[in-house]
Each structure stands twice: as C-alpha cells, then as structure tokens.
Amino acid sequence: MVCALAIALLLISPTLAKAESREQAVDRLTDFLFYKVNPQLNNRKLQTGDREYIRQWQKLREAIDPRVKPAQEVCNTPGPGDIGWEFTTINGETYELTYDLLADTIFYSRHPQRTGQPIPKNDKISISEWSAIRYYMYISNCGI
C-alpha cells in the first residue's frame, strides 16, 4: 500500500522527484557556460591535472552563485508550483553588464597576471578572445 501511494505521488507530482537543489542549479549553470566557452573539452569531466580549467570553473561558479535565485522571486509570472532556480542579475546590474562580468571572469581566470587591468585597445588577440567568450555568455531564464 505504501509503495502504491509513493508511486501515485510521483506520477501526480513529477517535479517533487526531480527537484533540483540550489547548489545543483549553480553547478548546472556553471557547467553550461563553462563548456560553451571551452568546446574543446567535449563536456568531459575535469581531471586532477586540469588545474587551469578547474580554476576557471571555480571562478565562474563564484560569479554565478549569487545570481541564482528562486524562480518565484525572479520570474514575473512563475508557473503554479514553480519551485526551480533561475539565473538573474544582482545589485542593479543589467543582463548585458552581468554577461560582460562573466566574460571577464573567464578571461581573467585564463590570464590571472592581467587581473584588474583593462585589455588595451591595440591588443587585438585579447580583444578577440574576450569577444569570443562574451559571445557565449547567455543563460535563458523564466522560460525566455
């Protein structure tokens, strides 16, 4: 009888069985952007020897973490029972600025010696690298 009740509950409310924790959502969003800007990795799991990639992933996760909020708080019209997590802006930032900051996070984790220094206008290679990273900085939210 208990098994039948549990199965019935799962069928009625599949989101309960699939509920994602906030930490899982942050990791999922970090993975999503990380692998978009590092396609050469083919979504493979990082290994101990991948120190540069690990640092890049950790820095990106630190930047994404405060921007993951409950869907009910972020979305203007959350669906009934919407208990998921959404990526959003913080501190009055626009999405454009947020994505620029995430691109900076990746770029400067790849080039830590340049942290805090703007990319010189004549450094075409770095500008091209940053622009390629920024191109992939987009996370759909609230079903948009």
Secondary structure as UniProt FT lines:
FT   HELIX           2..12
FT   HELIX           14..18
FT   HELIX           22..37
FT   HELIX           39..41
FT   TURN            42..43
FT   TURN            48..49
FT   HELIX           51..64
FT   HELIX           65..67
FT   STRAND          68..70
FT   HELIX           71..74
FT   TURN            80..81
FT   STRAND          85..87
FT   TURN            91..92
FT   HELIX           95..110
FT   HELIX           112..114
FT   TURN            115..116
FT   TURN            121..122
FT   HELIX           124..135
FT   TURN            142..143
//
